[in-house]
Amino acid sequence: MLHAVTISNGKATLCSRYVKTYKYKTENEAGYPLFPNVFSGFNSLIASAARGSVTAARVITGQYNLSNGIGLANTSLALFSNRLFALGESDLPYEIKLTENGDIETVGRYDFNGKLSMSMTAHPKIDVETGETFAFRYGPIPPFLTYFRFDSNGVKHNDVPVFSMTRPSFLHDFAITKKYAVFADIQLGMNPLEMISGGPPVGSDPSKIPRIGILPRYANDESKIKWFDVPGFNIVHAINAWDEEDGKTVTLIAPNVLSIEHTMERLELVHAMIEKVKINIETGIISRQPLSARNLDFAVLNPKFQGKRSRFVYAAIGNPMPKISGVVKIDVLKGEEVGCRMYGEGCFGGEPFFVANEDGVEEDDGYLVSYVHDEKKGESRFIVMDAKSPELEIVAEVKLPRRVPYGFHGLFVSESDMRKLSVS
């Protein structure tokens, strides 16, 4: 479900709507679940065979058409190719539209003129200077990683399969610089064979050494990708990356999950610490610097600085994730926290998002926006914080009629960008 707060002419409107995916419409019409869910567990080889037989029977009898997609669109949102998309890693993007009165409409599944036939990441990276969008997909069968991009007109370029990723890794996010795409091959991976026999679809492998892969961002094949071992560095989300002035070093900012084995089941035991990692792509020398000891994730920055040197990061404080008890501002160059806002006892928020001041000069000229829920009072608010102030001062808030759930990603879209959106 999408939740949108539209602010216009001094009035705020909250709208909550399901994305009308093929899965949603088919199951809603049937009145019960039809599509298999790998995260529900297959329990055993016999149960897997039974579930497979039921799925095949439903396809043969026309209860659903696999070519229409069976995935969700509930992970994140992105504005690119002059369209607004709801994204999930298990299906194609779904184009959505926000009407003038603040309602959310699903336009439909979008395949970029037939050039995107399989799923893509829910975290594409957009270069605001060139208008290009960079993305990938991953899966349980080779190639385990496939990279691709869209030009400023929304035209998808050819896939770049990466066969040097030799095992199916859980690759939820990545980063770009002006010269490279940066991927993480972590200890969390997909287990298709264990899943069939009743095991979890995703699990950790403590014997595996995490790697960082650096691929030229305009590569036509994987021949120039370089992999670097980074022991103990497991990232689920990436914040930013850039090329250093020496022309041979890439800097990556990301939360390192210190207890990766608990990521899928015991979130209360998970602790992620933001690190700055520098990789010399010629010598292979790597340096690492922790930027905070707090449990931090769902971090954002000024979108204008995506893929280039940035100074400030705003990260959510897990208590534990996905409950967020506050936000910290980190000065990446100084390597320390320079701002903090705690929401108060019993109050938890969602992912913050940075809204740049259109007339701003400095990187932190802007606002942080988020949803906060008071569990004691049962009240929810949409808050606006001054991103420049050390206290991240709340400068505006809107009381909401209902709660927005924790744990999902968000997006801010300006009114001027909304006017530019085209509907196919």
SULQUI-V95526 format. One line per field, one symbol per residue. psi: psi as a letter, one per 40 degrees, with the letter a starting at -180 (. if undefined). burial: + if it has 16 or more other C-alpha atoms within 10 Angstrom, else -. Layout:
psi = ???
burial = ???
This chain:
psi = hihhhhhhfehhhhhhiihgidddddddddeihdiihdeehediddddddddddddddddeedihdeeieaiffdiiihiffihihiieeiiihhihhideeihihdihheffeeheiiiiegihhhedeeihhiiiiieiihehhiiihaeeehhiiighgeeheihiggdiaiiaedihhihgiehiigdddddeeiidhiigeehhiihhhhhefieiedeihhhhgheghidiidiiihideeehhhhhihhhegdeededgdeehhhhhihhhhheddehhihhheieihiafiiihdeeheihidhhhiihhfiiehheaiihhhdddfiheiihieihehiaahihhhihdeididehaihiiihhhddefiiihihihedidefhheiihhieiihiieiiaihhidddddehih.
burial = -+++++-------+----++++++-++------++-----++-----+------+--------+----++++++++++++++++++++++++++++++---+++-++++++----+--+++++++++----+++++++++-+++++++++-+-+-++-++++-++-+++++++++++-++++++++++++++-+++++++++++----+++++++++-+--+--++++-+-+++++++++++++----+++++++++++++++---+--++++++++++++----+---+++--+++++++++-++++++++++++++++++++++++++++--+-+++++++---++++++++++------++++++++++++-----++++++++++-++++---+-+--++-+--++++-----+--+---
